[in-house]
Amino acid sequence: MADRSGGAGVRPYQAHIVAAAKLCQNPEFWRFARERFNANVTDEDQAATFYRQHIRIASRVELRDCSEARERHGQLFWQFNKYLQHKNDRFGLGA
């Protein structure tokens, strides 16, 4: 059964879908995909393809009903954030 609960009219899965779209628009995510996964990602379309293949979904909308895909999304998002943190620490850009 799909997890469709949430407060204030926002469903929990919507945050994953929005975050996935924003990731694919981010040139830093493209660099992350190239450096960490040796993926050929140089634009938003290639990033979306990489993301869907990595998360093992055909469409980001699948995040709505597939808890396993949401878990894989969370793991990729965590890896990307660690990548950014390491990059910022390396160049003295951390908070």
PyMOL commands that set and color helices and strands:
alter all, ss='L'
color gray80, all
select helices_A, chain A and resi 12-25+27-37+44-55+60-64+67-90
alter helices_A, ss='H'
color red, helices_A
deselect
rebuild
show_as cartoon
